[in-house]
Amino acid sequence: MGARAGSLTAQAAGELSLPEGTTVGVGIIDAHAGGIGSLGMAGGAEGFSPTQLERTLALIGGTSSCHMATSPEPRFVEGVWGPYYGAMIPGWWLTEGGQSATGALLDHVIDNHAYAARLRREAEEQGVTIYELLNRRVAELMETSGAAITTDLHVLPYFHGNRSPRADAHARGTVSGLALDSSFDSLARIYLATIQAIAYGTRHIIEALNSRGYRIDRIHACGGGTKNPLWMQQHADITNCEIYVAHDSEPVLLGAAILAAVAAGRHGSIVEAMGAMSPRAEVIAPRPADAGFHARKYEVFKLMYEHQLDYKRLMNAS
């Protein structure tokens, strides 16, 4: 990645409306470009240092989510892909976790609620997104009850199986605590509980990585989820990691630009280019007030999967 593969021929240059001889660099898949474009971010007064790579998880979110961790030596983590040498950053080993459905899961939960159609009409009338309305209502509910608004509502987010760290494609989603309630408040609570469940999945992946030698205590995020402040703050609170995000940058495109800059000789290495080209980031700090609540709810999250296995054993007994 980032190597010079050649240059445009006259014919190719003409078809692309580019100068003949333009450098052609070796590219990379989209999520890995997002890792390159986000891992170099720094916040506050700090500067970029390659030593931060081992402490940092790149979270590339969208319909699903990828979790990229890098290390100078191979680290084998059960249920997590890799390690792959030089797959993202030359000279570094890549370990890659993921969640099979994140943004898609949140949309699915909203769309299948009885209040969804009315919510979309209200959002259109007010000229805002449905997420802005949901976030506003969640904030109002939390003013009086705090995180307790999801005390009795739990989501196992494996609606499309689990990629990491359970590596169980046959796992399925579970919701515990449903009531005969089709109100806006009911939708706001299940929306928050689903965001929390996705964040517990990220926490589970980080725990698996750290049990095998990583020291991850910060997340560099990119993708659609970064536009949702509730999503970001819940991830910080639940993982107890600082979340770095650059709202004025598209890290996947930046990663491709970094590769191009190295291929063109503007920078000597990808790591050097990451330090020079990465943007300043906003840092979202975890809030300690709900740490005990999330610790208990995280234990429920893990138990829900174990209970699902119990159900399968019972139903498959001869």
C-alpha positions in Angstrom: 0.0 0.0 0.0 1.2 3.4 -0.9 3.8 2.0 -3.3 4.2 3.5 -6.9 2.7 0.9 -9.3 3.4 2.9 -12.4 2.2 5.9 -14.3 -0.7 6.7 -16.7 -0.1 6.0 -20.3 -1.2 8.5 -22.9 -4.3 6.5 -23.7 -5.4 6.1 -20.0 -4.5 9.8 -19.3 -6.7 10.9 -22.2 -9.7 8.8 -21.1 -9.4 10.1 -17.5 -8.7 13.7 -18.5 -5.5 13.6 -16.4 -1.9 14.4 -17.4 0.1 11.7 -19.0 2.7 10.3 -16.5 0.5 10.8 -13.4 1.6 8.4 -10.7 -0.6 5.4 -10.1 -0.3 4.2 -6.5 -1.3 0.9 -4.8 -4.7 1.4 -3.2 -6.5 -0.3 -0.3 -10.0 -1.4 0.7 -12.3 1.3 2.1 -12.3 0.4 5.8 -8.5 0.1 5.9 -8.3 3.5 4.2 -10.5 4.8 7.1 -8.0 3.3 9.5 -5.1 5.2 7.9 -7.1 8.4 7.7 -8.2 8.3 11.4 -5.4 6.7 13.4 -3.2 9.8 12.9 -5.6 12.3 14.5 -4.5 14.2 17.6 -6.5 16.3 19.9 -5.9 19.3 22.2 -2.2 20.2 22.5 -0.9 16.8 21.7 1.0 15.9 18.6 1.0 12.7 16.6 3.3 9.9 17.7 3.6 6.4 16.2 3.6 5.1 19.8 -0.1 6.0 20.0 -1.0 3.4 17.4 -0.9 0.5 19.8 -3.2 2.3 22.2 -5.8 3.3 19.6 -8.7 1.5 18.0 -9.9 2.8 14.6 -13.7 2.5 14.5 -15.1 2.8 11.0 -18.8 2.8 11.2 -21.7 2.6 8.7 -24.2 -0.1 7.9 -21.8 -2.4 9.8 -18.7 -1.4 11.8 -15.0 -2.4 11.5 -12.6 -2.2 14.5 -8.9 -1.8 13.4 -6.0 -2.3 15.8 -2.3 -2.3 14.9 0.8 -3.6 16.6 4.5 -4.0 15.8 4.3 -7.8 16.5 1.6 -10.4 15.7 -1.1 -10.8 18.3 -3.6 -13.6 17.9 -7.0 -12.8 19.3 -9.7 -15.5 19.3 -12.8 -14.4 17.3 -10.9 -11.5 15.7 -9.5 -11.6 12.2 -5.8 -11.6 11.7 -3.1 -10.7 12.5 -2.2 -9.6 8.9 1.3 -8.2 8.3 1.3 -4.9 6.4 -2.4 -5.2 5.4 -3.1 -1.6 6.4 0.2 0.1 7.5 3.5 -1.3 6.1 5.6 -2.8 8.9 2.7 -3.2 11.3 0.4 -6.1 12.0 -3.4 -5.5 11.6 -6.0 -7.2 13.8 -9.5 -6.5 12.7 -12.7 -6.9 14.6 -16.2 -6.0 13.5 -19.9 -5.9 14.1 -22.1 -7.2 11.4 -24.9 -4.7 11.8 -24.7 -1.3 13.5 -26.2 1.6 11.5 -28.4 -0.9 9.7 -29.6 -2.3 13.1 -30.5 1.1 14.4 -32.5 1.8 11.3 -34.2 -1.6 11.5 -35.2 -1.0 15.2 -36.6 2.4 14.4 -38.5 1.3 11.2 -40.2 -1.6 12.9 -41.6 0.5 15.8 -45.3 1.5 15.7 -44.3 5.2 16.1 -41.9 5.2 13.2 -44.2 6.6 10.5 -45.4 9.4 12.7 -41.8 10.2 13.7 -40.8 10.6 10.1 -43.8 13.0 9.4 -42.9 15.1 12.4 -39.2 15.3 11.4 -40.2 16.4 7.9 -42.6 19.0 9.2 -39.9 20.4 11.5 -37.1 20.2 8.9 -34.9 18.0 11.1 -33.8 14.4 11.0 -35.5 11.6 13.0 -32.3 11.2 15.0 -32.5 14.8 16.2 -36.0 14.3 17.4 -35.0 11.0 19.1 -31.9 12.5 20.7 -33.9 15.4 22.0 -36.5 13.1 23.6 -33.8 10.8 25.1 -32.1 13.9 26.7 -35.5 15.0 28.2 -36.1 11.5 29.6 -32.6 11.3 31.0 -33.0 14.7 32.8 -35.2 13.0 35.5 -34.1 9.4 35.4 -30.6 9.4 33.9 -29.3 6.2 32.4 -32.0 4.3 34.4 -34.4 4.8 31.5 -33.0 1.6 30.0 -32.6 -0.3 33.3 -35.2 -2.9 32.3 -34.7 -2.8 28.5 -31.8 -4.9 27.1 -30.8 -5.5 23.5 -28.4 -8.2 22.1 -27.4 -6.7 18.8 -26.7 -9.9 16.9 -29.5 -9.6 14.5 -27.1 -10.5 11.6 -24.9 -12.8 13.7 -21.8 -11.8 15.6 -18.5 -11.3 13.8 -16.2 -10.4 16.8 -15.3 -11.6 19.3 -17.8 -14.5 19.4 -17.4 -15.4 15.7 -20.9 -16.9 15.6 -22.8 -16.3 12.4 -25.8 -18.2 13.8 -26.3 -15.8 16.7 -29.5 -13.8 16.6 -30.7 -10.6 18.2 -32.7 -10.5 21.4 -34.7 -7.8 23.1 -35.7 -8.2 26.7 -38.2 -5.9 28.5 -40.7 -5.0 25.9 -44.1 -3.6 27.0 -47.4 -3.1 25.3 -46.3 0.5 24.4 -46.3 2.2 21.0 -45.5 5.7 22.2 -42.7 8.0 21.2 -41.1 7.5 24.6 -41.1 3.7 24.0 -39.3 4.3 20.7 -36.8 6.7 22.4 -35.9 4.0 25.0 -35.4 1.2 22.5 -33.4 3.5 20.3 -31.1 4.3 23.2 -30.9 0.7 24.4 -29.8 -0.3 20.8 -27.1 2.3 20.7 -25.9 1.1 24.1 -25.9 -2.5 22.9 -23.8 -1.6 19.9 -21.4 0.2 22.2 -21.2 -2.9 24.5 -20.2 -4.8 21.4 -17.3 -2.4 20.9 -16.4 -2.8 24.5 -16.4 -6.6 24.2 -14.0 -6.3 21.2 -11.7 -4.0 23.1 -11.6 -6.3 26.1 -10.6 -9.2 23.8 -7.9 -7.2 22.2 -6.5 -5.9 25.5 -6.5 -9.5 26.9 -3.9 -10.3 24.2 -1.4 -7.5 24.7 -3.1 -4.4 23.4 -3.4 -1.3 25.6 -6.4 0.4 23.9 -7.7 3.4 25.8 -8.7 5.7 22.9 -11.0 5.3 19.8 -10.5 7.2 16.6 -13.9 7.2 14.9 -15.2 7.9 11.5 -18.3 7.1 9.5 -22.0 7.9 9.9 -22.2 7.4 13.6 -19.9 10.3 14.2 -22.7 12.7 13.2 -24.8 11.5 16.1 -23.7 13.0 19.4 -25.7 10.5 21.5 -24.0 7.6 19.7 -20.6 9.1 20.3 -21.1 9.9 24.0 -22.6 6.5 24.8 -19.6 4.8 23.1 -17.2 6.9 25.3 -19.2 6.2 28.5 -19.5 2.5 27.8 -16.0 1.7 26.6 -14.3 4.2 29.0 -12.2 5.4 26.1 -11.7 8.9 24.8 -13.3 9.2 21.4 -11.4 11.2 18.8 -13.4 12.5 15.8 -12.8 15.1 13.1 -16.1 16.5 12.0 -14.6 18.4 9.1 -12.8 15.4 7.6 -13.7 12.3 5.7 -11.1 9.8 7.0 -11.7 7.2 4.3 -10.9 9.7 1.6 -8.0 11.1 3.6 -6.6 7.6 3.9 -6.6 7.3 0.1 -5.0 10.7 -0.2 -2.3 9.7 2.3 -1.5 6.6 0.1 -1.4 8.8 -3.0 1.0 11.3 -1.3 3.4 8.5 -0.4 3.2 7.0 -3.9 3.9 10.4 -5.4 7.0 10.9 -3.1 5.6 13.7 -1.1 6.2 11.7 2.1 8.6 9.0 2.9 6.2 6.6 4.6 2.5 6.1 5.4 3.1 6.7 9.1 5.0 10.0 8.3 2.2 11.1 6.0 -0.4 10.2 8.7 1.3 12.6 11.1 1.6 15.4 8.6 -1.8 15.1 6.9 -4.2 14.1 9.7 -6.6 16.7 11.1 -7.0 18.0 14.7 -9.8 16.1 16.5 -12.5 16.9 18.9 -12.1 14.6 22.0 -15.2 13.2 23.7 -14.4 12.1 27.2 -16.2 9.3 29.0 -18.5 10.4 31.9 -17.8 8.4 35.1 -21.3 9.0 36.6 -22.9 6.0 34.8 -19.9 3.7 35.0 -21.5 1.4 37.5 -24.8 1.2 35.6 -23.0 0.3 32.4 -20.9 -2.3 34.2 -24.1 -4.1 35.3 -25.8 -3.7 31.9 -22.7 -5.0 30.2 -22.9 -8.2 32.3 -26.5 -8.6 31.2 -25.3 -8.1 27.6 -23.0 -11.0 27.9 -25.5 -13.2 29.8 -28.1 -12.7 27.0 -25.8 -14.6 24.6 -25.2 -17.4 27.1 -28.9 -17.7 27.6 -29.4 -17.9 23.8 -27.0 -20.8 23.7 -29.0 -22.5 26.5 -32.2 -22.1 24.5 -30.6 -23.7 21.5 -29.3 -26.6 23.5 -32.7 -27.2 24.9 -34.4 -27.1 21.5 -31.9 -29.3 19.8 -32.0 -32.0 22.5 -33.2 -35.3 21.2 
